[in-house]
Amino acid sequence: MGMESAFDEMIDLARRVGLRVRHVHLGGNGGGLARIKGAGQLFIDLDAHPLDQLEQTARALACVSEVDVVFVRPDVRELLEKYREEGRELRPPAGPETGV
């Protein structure tokens, strides 16, 4: 499937897991998850390149545990898993120096 189709699937997925999707102008460097007044929101930066929008959306959804219990198209699931693994590699190990 194409990039646009994968992006559309991720937007639909975000809504299915209870996120409010907001398309806003953030200067090309924004986007991602936020919790506002207790509600999860996914921001899509309209000023970002479509590939960046796809990447930021995949990175954000990869952190949402509810994604694991709903059907996701296999190609999109693979993309989310890629970013989930990258996120694990970037996190510092838990320990007294990190406060975790």
Backbone bond lengths (Angstrom), bond angles and torsions (degrees), N, CA, C in turn:
res aa  C-N    CA-C-N  psi(-1)  N-CA   C-N-CA  omega(-1)  CA-C   N-CA-C  phi
1 M - - - 1.452 - - 1.519 109.70 -
2 G 1.314 115.90 156.44 1.451 120.69 -177.32 1.514 113.73 -83.10
3 M 1.336 113.76 171.11 1.458 121.23 -178.41 1.532 111.13 -60.28
4 E 1.321 116.98 -44.58 1.463 120.33 -177.70 1.528 110.68 -64.24
5 S 1.314 116.21 -40.06 1.455 120.64 178.36 1.529 111.03 -64.92
6 A 1.332 117.12 -41.51 1.471 121.34 178.14 1.525 110.31 -64.60
7 F 1.327 116.60 -41.47 1.466 120.32 178.97 1.526 110.42 -62.81
8 D 1.330 116.55 -45.55 1.468 120.90 178.80 1.527 110.51 -60.33
9 E 1.327 117.30 -40.63 1.461 121.59 178.25 1.528 110.82 -62.69
10 M 1.338 117.04 -40.11 1.465 120.11 179.31 1.529 111.51 -67.65
11 I 1.317 117.53 -37.40 1.469 120.84 177.43 1.528 109.14 -64.06
12 D 1.322 116.34 -44.22 1.464 120.46 177.23 1.529 110.34 -62.47
13 L 1.308 117.11 -42.26 1.460 121.95 178.30 1.525 111.20 -59.90
14 A 1.314 116.52 -44.79 1.470 120.85 179.05 1.526 110.09 -56.92
15 R 1.297 116.69 -43.90 1.477 120.54 179.80 1.528 110.91 -67.21
16 R 1.338 116.91 -38.89 1.471 119.99 -179.48 1.523 112.40 -65.38
17 V 1.328 117.53 -28.15 1.470 119.33 179.17 1.530 111.50 -94.36
18 G 1.335 116.53 10.99 1.454 120.43 171.44 1.512 116.60 92.77
19 L 1.319 117.74 13.05 1.466 120.15 177.16 1.523 110.10 -88.76
20 R 1.309 115.70 142.34 1.463 120.52 171.90 1.528 106.32 -87.13
21 V 1.316 116.79 126.97 1.465 121.49 -178.82 1.520 108.19 -97.56
22 R 1.348 114.40 125.81 1.465 119.91 -178.63 1.525 109.32 -123.50
23 H 1.311 116.20 122.71 1.462 123.35 177.48 1.524 106.89 -97.30
24 V 1.335 116.34 110.82 1.460 121.19 -174.42 1.526 110.72 -137.91
25 H 1.321 116.08 158.31 1.465 122.18 176.21 1.529 108.33 -85.47
26 L 1.344 115.76 116.54 1.464 121.23 -178.65 1.526 112.11 -124.09
27 G 1.308 117.22 17.68 1.451 120.47 175.56 1.519 115.92 83.10
28 G 1.329 117.76 4.86 1.457 120.63 177.41 1.518 115.03 91.48
29 N 1.323 117.80 -4.87 1.464 120.39 -178.74 1.515 112.87 -121.89
30 G 1.327 117.41 13.85 1.463 120.32 -175.40 1.506 112.04 -111.95
31 G 1.303 114.26 -162.71 1.453 121.14 -179.81 1.515 110.78 106.49
32 G 1.324 115.24 156.18 1.451 120.81 178.31 1.508 111.47 130.28
33 L 1.338 115.14 -168.86 1.463 122.02 -177.33 1.513 112.25 -90.85
34 A 1.328 114.80 148.22 1.462 121.51 173.05 1.521 107.59 -150.42
35 R 1.317 116.00 154.83 1.461 121.32 173.46 1.529 106.06 -115.34
36 I 1.324 115.48 117.88 1.454 121.88 -178.38 1.519 108.17 -122.58
37 K 1.337 115.33 120.15 1.469 121.60 -176.98 1.524 110.69 51.55
38 G 1.327 115.83 40.54 1.454 121.85 175.98 1.514 115.97 81.71
39 A 1.328 117.63 -3.48 1.466 120.71 -178.05 1.520 110.54 -105.40
40 G 1.334 116.16 131.77 1.459 120.74 176.98 1.514 110.80 -71.57
41 Q 1.328 115.60 134.83 1.456 120.55 -179.56 1.523 109.57 -135.12
42 L 1.308 115.49 139.01 1.457 122.72 176.84 1.519 107.66 -110.06
43 F 1.325 115.70 118.47 1.465 120.95 179.48 1.523 109.76 -96.62
44 I 1.325 115.71 129.04 1.452 123.21 175.03 1.522 106.66 -109.03
45 D 1.332 116.51 120.82 1.457 122.01 -178.02 1.527 109.43 -82.13
46 L 1.322 116.34 108.42 1.464 121.52 -179.09 1.531 112.88 -65.60
47 D 1.333 117.08 -19.73 1.461 120.36 -179.82 1.535 112.21 -85.68
48 A 1.327 117.65 -10.63 1.465 121.48 -178.69 1.525 109.93 -81.10
49 H 1.310 115.38 154.73 1.464 122.14 174.47 1.525 108.30 -63.02
50 P 1.333 118.88 145.72 1.466 120.58 -179.56 1.535 114.49 -52.75
51 L 1.323 117.71 -37.57 1.468 119.34 176.98 1.525 111.59 -64.87
52 D 1.336 116.54 -37.28 1.463 120.20 177.04 1.526 110.85 -68.11
53 Q 1.324 116.75 -38.02 1.463 120.14 176.82 1.532 109.98 -61.46
54 L 1.317 116.14 -43.84 1.464 121.08 178.87 1.522 110.54 -61.28
55 E 1.321 116.76 -47.30 1.459 121.45 -178.51 1.527 111.49 -63.82
56 Q 1.317 117.38 -46.27 1.468 120.58 -179.24 1.525 110.84 -64.25
57 T 1.313 116.87 -37.92 1.463 120.37 178.66 1.520 110.69 -67.62
58 A 1.326 117.06 -43.00 1.468 120.79 178.60 1.524 110.79 -63.56
59 R 1.335 117.28 -43.45 1.475 120.47 178.30 1.532 110.88 -60.54
60 A 1.319 116.42 -41.92 1.461 120.49 -178.85 1.526 110.63 -66.65
61 L 1.317 117.75 -48.95 1.461 120.72 -177.35 1.521 112.03 -67.95
62 A 1.315 117.64 -26.92 1.466 121.01 178.33 1.522 111.24 -62.79
63 C 1.316 117.50 -21.00 1.468 122.79 -179.46 1.523 113.21 -91.81
64 V 1.307 117.46 -3.83 1.468 121.69 -174.88 1.530 108.63 -96.33
65 S 1.321 116.78 112.76 1.470 120.95 -175.30 1.530 112.97 -64.24
66 E 1.315 118.55 -29.81 1.466 121.60 179.97 1.529 112.80 -61.45
67 V 1.305 116.51 -21.96 1.463 121.33 179.30 1.535 110.57 -62.22
68 D 1.325 116.50 -27.71 1.459 120.90 -177.10 1.526 113.77 -69.57
69 V 1.318 117.63 -18.45 1.466 119.87 -173.99 1.531 113.79 -110.58
70 V 1.320 117.09 9.91 1.462 120.34 175.85 1.520 109.07 -120.91
71 F 1.336 115.42 156.16 1.461 118.67 178.85 1.520 109.67 -68.40
72 V 1.313 114.87 133.21 1.467 122.22 175.21 1.523 106.16 -132.53
73 R 1.305 115.81 134.13 1.459 120.60 177.61 1.531 109.81 -50.22
74 P 1.317 119.20 139.54 1.466 121.05 -175.01 1.529 114.98 -54.90
75 D 1.326 118.34 -40.03 1.465 119.38 -178.93 1.531 111.13 -67.62
76 V 1.323 116.77 -34.63 1.463 121.16 178.54 1.524 109.52 -74.05
77 R 1.334 117.63 -40.68 1.470 121.21 177.10 1.533 109.85 -58.31
78 E 1.322 116.74 -41.77 1.469 121.37 178.85 1.529 110.94 -61.79
79 L 1.309 116.64 -41.79 1.460 121.06 178.44 1.529 110.90 -64.41
80 L 1.326 117.24 -43.77 1.460 120.97 178.57 1.524 111.17 -63.35
81 E 1.319 117.10 -40.51 1.468 120.80 178.95 1.523 110.85 -63.92
82 K 1.319 116.81 -37.34 1.468 120.42 177.52 1.529 110.27 -58.16
83 Y 1.315 116.98 -47.10 1.461 120.27 -178.58 1.522 111.90 -73.81
84 R 1.319 117.44 -29.78 1.467 120.13 175.80 1.528 109.57 -64.60
85 E 1.322 116.99 -43.86 1.469 120.76 178.59 1.523 110.89 -64.65
86 E 1.324 117.54 -41.81 1.469 120.52 177.59 1.520 110.58 -61.12
87 G 1.325 117.19 -39.87 1.453 121.52 179.17 1.512 111.77 -62.88
88 R 1.322 117.24 -38.45 1.465 121.02 177.92 1.520 110.71 -64.84
89 E 1.315 116.01 -38.74 1.463 120.07 -179.33 1.520 111.51 -67.39
90 L 1.326 117.61 -29.94 1.457 121.68 -176.15 1.521 113.17 -84.19
91 R 1.345 118.15 -19.13 1.462 120.72 -177.91 1.520 110.60 -75.51
92 P 1.339 116.79 139.80 1.469 119.14 175.79 1.528 109.57 -71.29
93 P 1.326 117.33 151.56 1.459 119.06 177.84 1.526 110.35 -64.92
94 A 1.322 115.83 146.28 1.469 120.31 179.04 1.513 108.51 -68.35
95 G 1.298 115.36 142.12 1.446 119.38 179.23 1.508 110.63 173.64
96 P 1.320 116.95 176.18 1.460 120.36 -176.11 1.530 113.30 -62.05
97 E 1.347 117.57 -32.28 1.459 118.53 -178.05 1.514 113.09 -73.09
98 T 1.351 118.45 -20.43 1.462 120.56 179.66 1.520 111.95 -95.04
99 G 1.331 116.24 -14.58 1.453 119.08 -179.26 1.501 113.91 77.28
100 V 1.339 116.86 11.81 1.470 120.92 -178.92 1.497 109.65 -100.18
